[in-house]
Amino acid sequence: MEPPVPPPQEQPPRPRSHTVTTTSSSFTANLSASSSTLAYDREFLRTPPGLLMVTEIVLGLLVWTLIAGTEYFLYPAFGWVMFVAVFYWVLTVFFLIIYMTMTYTRIPQVPWTTVGLCFNGSAFVLYLIAAIVDASSVTKELDSHNYNSWAASSISLLIGFISVNNSPWTDYSAYSYFQIVAMCDLVMILFFYIIHIFRIYRKLTCVSWPLAEFLHYLIGTILLLIASIVAASKSYNLSGLVAGATFGFLATILCVLSIWSSYKVSCITQSTNASV
């Protein structure tokens, strides 16, 4: 007789594993890979396209901010100029970010060369039309200043400052004085420019603006002339220092023209008010 077969013993339950298996999609993997390899092209701003793009941004910003300070909405022509300036300024900033972050390398499906050509071509045409419309719509007021000399003197001072700053100095005291005078004159010119562009002088009537402007240009011209003479005598034929001194003399001449312009405008305004 066969012995009875014992019943099968139940096996104890296995402990659960706390390991969690996760899966990631290819889109998430690609996104994390692209985020971790986000590039920044620092050398782009030193290339000719980068310098031109930064110049476009600065000049475009000046265009629409100066127009925004006027009553442009009363004239359809200035509304068109405002639209073109803001629209292409935003697009220029967008393209600058695209090229600095090298986003174009991660979107090869877009023909960036063709897109850039179309953008620059359309910007040239519309900016030219806007400039013609703006110039033909401007009417000169009796008390208007010579803003051309202001802008030219500001650019001359800025170029002179940059030329001296990027050149080895032969005399620290002389060129420190030149830079301080150039920057102070540049800041004050921009200050009076903003005062007249936004017509702040009509609200602050307690200040004699013609007298303040005249004294500013008189003192600034004398100091700038001294600084340019000192810079020229200490240049020792270094190209950067010679260029800085040259543009300093040019800015001095333009400041003299600004003195005459502010004096003439002040006399014309006073004589007109007296006759009325």
C-alpha contacts under 8 A as a table, 3 or more apart, distances in Angstrom:
res1	aa1	res2	aa2	distance
24	S	28	T	6.36
24	S	29	A	6.81
25	S	28	T	5.38
25	S	29	A	6.42
26	S	29	A	5.03
26	S	30	N	6.04
27	F	30	N	5.14
27	F	31	L	6.02
28	T	31	L	4.99
28	T	32	S	6.11
29	A	32	S	5.26
29	A	33	A	6.08
30	N	33	A	5.02
30	N	34	S	6.03
31	L	34	S	5.17
31	L	35	S	6.05
32	S	35	S	5.02
32	S	36	S	6.06
33	A	36	S	5.21
33	A	37	T	6.26
34	S	37	T	5.14
34	S	38	L	6.16
35	S	38	L	5.29
38	L	101	T	7.11
39	A	101	T	5.45
39	A	102	M	6.27
40	Y	100	M	5.73
40	Y	101	T	4.62
40	Y	102	M	6.69
41	D	44	F	5.68
41	D	99	Y	7.62
41	D	100	M	4.98
41	D	101	T	6.11
41	D	102	M	6.74
42	R	45	L	6.53
42	R	100	M	6.95
43	E	46	R	5.38
43	E	47	T	6.85
44	F	47	T	5.35
44	F	49	P	7.72
44	F	50	G	5.45
44	F	99	Y	7.51
44	F	100	M	6.34
45	L	48	P	7.85
45	L	49	P	7.76
45	L	50	G	4.34
45	L	51	L	5.69
45	L	54	V	7.75
45	L	100	M	7.95
46	R	50	G	6.23
46	R	51	L	6.29
47	T	50	G	5.22
47	T	51	L	6.19
48	P	51	L	5.13
48	P	52	L	6.05
49	P	52	L	5.14
49	P	53	M	6.06
50	G	53	M	5.06
50	G	54	V	6.22
50	G	96	L	7.60
51	L	54	V	5.19
51	L	55	T	6.15
52	L	55	T	5.00
52	L	56	E	6.13
53	M	56	E	5.01
53	M	57	I	6.27
53	M	92	T	6.90
53	M	96	L	6.90
54	V	57	I	5.05
54	V	58	V	6.27
54	V	96	L	7.99
55	T	58	V	5.18
55	T	59	L	6.09
56	E	59	L	5.28
56	E	60	G	5.75
56	E	89	W	7.69
56	E	92	T	7.44
57	I	60	G	5.13
57	I	61	L	5.96
57	I	89	W	6.00
57	I	92	T	6.54
57	I	93	V	6.83
58	V	61	L	5.16
58	V	62	L	6.38
59	L	62	L	5.07
59	L	63	V	6.27
60	G	63	V	5.02
60	G	64	W	6.47
60	G	85	A	5.99
60	G	86	V	7.56
60	G	88	Y	7.89
60	G	89	W	5.69
61	L	64	W	5.62
61	L	65	T	5.99
61	L	85	A	7.82
61	L	86	V	7.90
61	L	89	W	6.88
62	L	65	T	5.32
62	L	66	L	5.91
63	V	66	L	5.54
63	V	67	I	6.28
63	V	85	A	6.57
64	W	67	I	5.06
64	W	68	A	5.84
64	W	82	M	5.76
64	W	85	A	5.64
64	W	86	V	6.22
65	T	68	A	4.94
65	T	69	G	6.42
66	L	69	G	5.31
66	L	70	T	7.16
66	L	197	I	7.14
67	I	70	T	5.46
67	I	71	E	7.98
67	I	72	Y	6.56
67	I	78	F	7.59
67	I	82	M	6.79
68	A	71	E	7.43
68	A	72	Y	6.86
68	A	82	M	7.59
69	G	197	I	7.03
69	G	198	F	5.58
70	T	197	I	7.79
70	T	198	F	6.98
71	E	74	L	5.97
71	E	75	Y	7.86
72	Y	75	Y	5.59
72	Y	76	P	7.65
72	Y	78	F	5.21
72	Y	79	G	6.01
73	F	76	P	6.74
73	F	78	F	7.09
73	F	79	G	5.91
75	Y	78	F	5.63
75	Y	79	G	6.55
76	P	79	G	4.95
76	P	80	W	6.40
77	A	80	W	5.26
77	A	81	V	6.48
77	A	133	V	6.45
77	A	134	D	6.96
77	A	137	S	7.18
78	F	81	V	4.90
78	F	82	M	6.01
78	F	133	V	7.88
78	F	134	D	6.50
78	F	137	S	7.96
79	G	82	M	5.02
79	G	83	F	6.21
80	W	83	F	5.13
80	W	84	V	6.31
80	W	130	A	7.11
81	V	84	V	5.26
81	V	85	A	6.13
81	V	130	A	5.02
81	V	131	A	7.52
81	V	133	V	7.58
81	V	134	D	6.83
82	M	85	A	5.21
82	M	86	V	6.13
83	F	86	V	5.42
83	F	87	F	5.88
84	V	87	F	5.26
84	V	88	Y	6.08
84	V	126	L	6.88
84	V	127	Y	6.86
84	V	130	A	7.17
85	A	88	Y	5.62
85	A	89	W	5.93
85	A	127	Y	7.50
86	V	89	W	5.05
86	V	90	V	6.18
87	F	90	V	5.44
87	F	91	L	6.41
88	Y	91	L	4.91
88	Y	92	T	5.96
88	Y	123	A	6.71
89	W	92	T	5.11
89	W	93	V	6.32
90	V	93	V	5.21
90	V	94	F	6.23
91	L	94	F	4.91
91	L	95	F	6.22
92	T	95	F	5.16
92	T	96	L	6.13
93	V	96	L	5.03
93	V	97	I	6.32
94	F	97	I	5.28
94	F	98	I	6.27
95	F	98	I	4.86
95	F	99	Y	6.18
96	L	99	Y	5.30
96	L	100	M	6.01
97	I	100	M	5.13
97	I	101	T	5.97
98	I	101	T	5.57
98	I	102	M	5.92
98	I	103	T	5.21
98	I	104	Y	6.45
99	Y	102	M	4.88
99	Y	103	T	6.53
99	Y	104	Y	6.82
100	M	103	T	7.88
102	M	105	T	5.76
102	M	106	R	7.60
103	T	106	R	5.41
103	T	107	I	6.67
104	Y	107	I	5.20
104	Y	108	P	6.41
104	Y	110	V	7.81
104	Y	112	W	7.05
105	T	108	P	5.88
107	I	110	V	6.16
108	P	111	P	7.18
111	P	114	T	5.51
111	P	115	V	6.23
112	W	115	V	4.90
112	W	116	G	5.94
113	T	116	G	5.19
113	T	117	L	6.16
114	T	117	L	5.03
114	T	118	C	6.17
115	V	118	C	5.21
115	V	119	F	6.08
116	G	119	F	5.02
116	G	120	N	6.05
117	L	120	N	5.33
117	L	121	G	5.97
118	C	121	G	5.14
118	C	122	S	6.02
119	F	122	S	5.37
119	F	123	A	6.00
120	N	123	A	5.01
120	N	124	F	6.06
121	G	124	F	5.21
121	G	125	V	6.42
122	S	125	V	5.20
122	S	126	L	6.09
123	A	126	L	5.30
123	A	127	Y	5.71
124	F	127	Y	5.29
124	F	128	L	6.02
125	V	128	L	5.24
125	V	129	I	6.32
126	L	129	I	5.05
126	L	130	A	6.01
127	Y	130	A	4.95
127	Y	131	A	6.00
128	L	131	A	5.11
128	L	132	I	6.26
129	I	132	I	5.19
129	I	133	V	6.14
130	A	133	V	5.06
130	A	134	D	5.94
131	A	134	D	5.03
131	A	135	A	6.02
132	I	135	A	5.19
132	I	136	S	6.10
133	V	136	S	5.24
133	V	137	S	6.10
134	D	137	S	5.22
134	D	138	V	6.33
135	A	138	V	5.57
140	K	144	S	6.64
141	E	144	S	5.18
142	L	265	V	7.91
142	L	269	T	7.55
143	D	265	V	5.73
143	D	266	S	7.76
143	D	268	I	7.62
143	D	269	T	6.28
144	S	265	V	7.22
145	H	261	S	6.53
145	H	262	S	6.71
145	H	265	V	6.88
146	N	149	S	5.81
146	N	150	W	6.82
146	N	258	S	6.95
146	N	261	S	6.24
147	Y	150	W	4.92
147	Y	151	A	6.13
147	Y	193	Y	7.81
148	N	151	A	5.18
148	N	152	A	6.05
149	S	152	A	5.01
149	S	153	S	5.92
149	S	254	L	5.78
149	S	255	C	7.46
149	S	257	L	6.93
149	S	258	S	6.26
150	W	153	S	5.29
150	W	154	S	6.17
150	W	189	I	6.77
150	W	193	Y	7.61
150	W	254	L	7.55
150	W	255	C	7.67
150	W	258	S	6.85
151	A	154	S	5.12
151	A	155	I	6.23
152	A	155	I	5.17
152	A	156	S	6.12
152	A	251	A	7.63
152	A	254	L	7.20
153	S	156	S	5.01
153	S	157	L	6.07
153	S	250	L	7.55
153	S	251	A	4.72
153	S	252	T	7.76
153	S	254	L	5.53
153	S	255	C	6.61
154	S	157	L	5.18
154	S	158	L	6.15
154	S	186	L	5.63
154	S	189	I	6.95
154	S	190	L	7.74
154	S	251	A	7.54
155	I	158	L	5.06
155	I	159	I	6.13
156	S	159	I	5.20
156	S	160	G	6.06
156	S	247	F	5.32
156	S	248	G	6.92
156	S	250	L	6.75
156	S	251	A	5.48
157	L	160	G	5.08
157	L	161	F	6.04
157	L	182	A	5.75
157	L	183	M	7.53
157	L	185	D	7.92
157	L	186	L	6.49
157	L	247	F	6.59
157	L	248	G	6.29
157	L	251	A	6.07
158	L	161	F	5.10
158	L	162	I	6.19
158	L	182	A	7.60
158	L	183	M	7.82
158	L	186	L	7.40
159	I	162	I	5.15
159	I	163	S	6.02
159	I	244	G	7.11
159	I	247	F	6.90
160	G	163	S	5.13
160	G	164	V	6.23
160	G	182	A	7.86
160	G	243	A	6.56
160	G	244	G	3.88
160	G	245	A	6.77
160	G	246	T	7.54
160	G	247	F	5.13
160	G	248	G	6.01
161	F	164	V	5.37
161	F	165	N	5.99
161	F	178	F	8.00
161	F	179	Q	5.91
161	F	182	A	6.51
161	F	183	M	7.50
161	F	244	G	6.42
162	I	165	N	5.00
162	I	166	N	6.09
162	I	244	G	7.68
163	S	166	N	5.44
163	S	167	S	6.39
163	S	240	G	4.96
163	S	241	L	6.58
163	S	243	A	6.31
163	S	244	G	5.22
164	V	167	S	5.29
164	V	168	P	7.83
164	V	169	W	7.68
164	V	175	Y	7.36
164	V	179	Q	7.74
164	V	240	G	5.65
164	V	241	L	5.21
164	V	243	A	7.69
164	V	244	G	5.32
165	N	168	P	7.88
165	N	179	Q	7.92
166	N	240	G	7.02
167	S	238	L	7.83
167	S	239	S	7.94
167	S	240	G	5.13
167	S	241	L	6.47
169	W	172	Y	6.16
169	W	175	Y	6.97
169	W	241	L	7.71
170	T	234	K	6.57
170	T	235	S	6.88
170	T	236	Y	7.74
171	D	174	A	5.53
171	D	175	Y	6.38
171	D	234	K	6.71
172	Y	175	Y	5.54
172	Y	176	S	5.89
173	S	176	S	5.18
173	S	177	Y	6.16
174	A	177	Y	5.28
174	A	178	F	6.34
174	A	227	A	7.51
174	A	230	V	6.37
174	A	231	A	6.40
174	A	234	K	7.61
175	Y	178	F	4.74
175	Y	179	Q	6.10
175	Y	231	A	6.34
176	S	179	Q	5.20
176	S	180	I	6.17
177	Y	180	I	5.19
177	Y	181	V	6.15
177	Y	227	A	6.70
178	F	181	V	5.29
178	F	182	A	6.04
178	F	224	L	7.51
178	F	227	A	4.97
178	F	228	S	6.99
178	F	231	A	6.92
179	Q	182	A	5.06
179	Q	183	M	6.06
180	I	183	M	5.34
180	I	184	C	6.06
181	V	184	C	5.18
181	V	185	D	6.06
181	V	220	G	7.70
181	V	223	L	6.80
181	V	224	L	6.24
181	V	227	A	7.24
182	A	185	D	5.27
182	A	186	L	6.08
182	A	224	L	6.97
182	A	248	G	7.86
183	M	186	L	4.95
183	M	187	V	6.06
184	C	187	V	5.20
184	C	188	M	6.18
185	D	188	M	5.16
185	D	189	I	6.06
185	D	220	G	6.12
186	L	189	I	5.17
186	L	190	L	6.25
187	V	190	L	5.19
187	V	191	F	6.08
188	M	191	F	4.80
188	M	192	F	6.27
188	M	216	H	7.80
189	I	192	F	5.33
189	I	193	Y	6.04
190	L	193	Y	4.84
190	L	194	I	6.17
191	F	194	I	5.30
191	F	195	I	6.24
192	F	195	I	4.81
192	F	196	H	6.24
192	F	213	E	7.39
193	Y	196	H	5.40
193	Y	197	I	6.00
194	I	197	I	5.03
194	I	198	F	5.93
194	I	199	R	7.95
194	I	200	I	7.99
195	I	198	F	5.76
195	I	199	R	5.80
195	I	200	I	5.07
195	I	201	Y	6.23
196	H	199	R	4.77
196	H	200	I	6.48
196	H	201	Y	6.76
197	I	200	I	7.91
199	R	202	R	5.78
199	R	203	K	7.64
200	I	203	K	5.40
200	I	204	L	6.41
201	Y	204	L	5.12
201	Y	205	T	6.25
201	Y	207	V	7.82
201	Y	209	W	6.85
202	R	205	T	5.96
204	L	207	V	6.13
205	T	208	S	7.20
207	V	212	A	7.95
208	S	211	L	5.53
208	S	212	A	6.18
209	W	212	A	4.95
209	W	213	E	5.91
210	P	213	E	5.15
210	P	214	F	6.02
210	P	262	S	6.63
210	P	263	Y	7.47
210	P	266	S	6.04
211	L	214	F	5.05
211	L	215	L	6.14
212	A	215	L	5.26
212	A	216	H	6.08
213	E	216	H	5.07
213	E	217	Y	6.25
213	E	262	S	7.14
214	F	217	Y	5.36
214	F	218	L	6.08
214	F	259	I	5.96
214	F	262	S	6.45
214	F	263	Y	6.89
215	L	218	L	5.02
215	L	219	I	6.01
216	H	219	I	5.45
216	H	220	G	5.81
217	Y	220	G	4.99
217	Y	221	T	5.72
217	Y	255	C	6.23
217	Y	256	V	7.47
217	Y	258	S	7.19
217	Y	259	I	5.86
218	L	221	T	5.29
218	L	222	I	6.40
218	L	256	V	7.83
218	L	259	I	6.84
219	I	222	I	5.30
219	I	223	L	6.27
220	G	223	L	5.21
220	G	224	L	5.89
220	G	255	C	7.97
221	T	224	L	5.07
221	T	225	L	5.97
221	T	252	T	5.56
221	T	255	C	6.02
221	T	256	V	6.86
222	I	225	L	5.18
222	I	226	I	6.35
223	L	226	I	5.19
223	L	227	A	6.13
224	L	227	A	4.95
224	L	228	S	6.02
224	L	248	G	6.83
224	L	249	F	7.81
224	L	252	T	6.25
225	L	228	S	5.16
225	L	229	I	6.21
225	L	248	G	7.43
225	L	249	F	6.60
225	L	252	T	6.07
226	I	229	I	5.21
226	I	230	V	6.22
227	A	230	V	5.19
227	A	231	A	6.01
227	A	248	G	7.80
228	S	231	A	4.99
228	S	232	A	6.02
228	S	245	A	4.99
228	S	246	T	7.53
228	S	248	G	5.30
228	S	249	F	5.97
229	I	232	A	5.17
229	I	233	S	6.20
229	I	245	A	7.32
230	V	233	S	5.17
230	V	234	K	6.25
231	A	234	K	5.27
231	A	235	S	5.99
231	A	241	L	6.98
231	A	242	V	7.78
231	A	244	G	7.69
231	A	245	A	5.52
232	A	235	S	5.25
232	A	241	L	7.33
232	A	242	V	6.26
232	A	245	A	5.30
232	A	246	T	7.79
233	S	236	Y	7.37
235	S	238	L	5.70
235	S	241	L	5.19
235	S	242	V	5.84
237	N	241	L	7.57
237	N	242	V	6.42
238	L	241	L	5.49
238	L	242	V	6.04
239	S	242	V	5.12
239	S	243	A	6.04
240	G	243	A	5.15
240	G	244	G	6.17
241	L	244	G	4.99
241	L	245	A	6.19
242	V	245	A	5.19
242	V	246	T	6.09
243	A	246	T	5.02
243	A	247	F	6.17
244	G	247	F	5.32
244	G	248	G	6.05
245	A	248	G	4.84
245	A	249	F	6.32
246	T	249	F	5.24
246	T	250	L	6.31
247	F	250	L	4.83
247	F	251	A	6.02
248	G	251	A	5.11
248	G	252	T	6.20
249	F	252	T	4.93
249	F	253	I	6.40
250	L	253	I	5.23
250	L	254	L	6.35
251	A	254	L	4.99
251	A	255	C	6.06
252	T	255	C	5.05
252	T	256	V	6.36
253	I	256	V	5.11
253	I	257	L	6.50
254	L	257	L	5.01
254	L	258	S	6.27
255	C	258	S	4.83
255	C	259	I	6.19
256	V	259	I	5.00
256	V	260	W	6.41
257	L	260	W	5.14
257	L	261	S	6.10
258	S	261	S	4.88
258	S	262	S	6.05
259	I	262	S	5.30
259	I	263	Y	6.11
260	W	263	Y	5.11
260	W	264	K	5.98
261	S	264	K	5.14
261	S	265	V	6.06
262	S	265	V	5.14
262	S	266	S	6.03
263	Y	266	S	5.12
263	Y	267	C	6.18
264	K	267	C	5.18
264	K	268	I	6.05
265	V	268	I	5.13
265	V	269	T	6.00
266	S	269	T	5.21
266	S	270	Q	6.14
267	C	270	Q	5.19
267	C	271	S	6.03
268	I	271	S	5.21
268	I	272	T	6.01
269	T	272	T	5.16
269	T	273	N	6.12
270	Q	273	N	5.14
270	Q	274	A	6.08
271	S	274	A	5.04
271	S	275	S	6.15
272	T	275	S	5.20
272	T	276	V	6.21
273	N	276	V	5.16
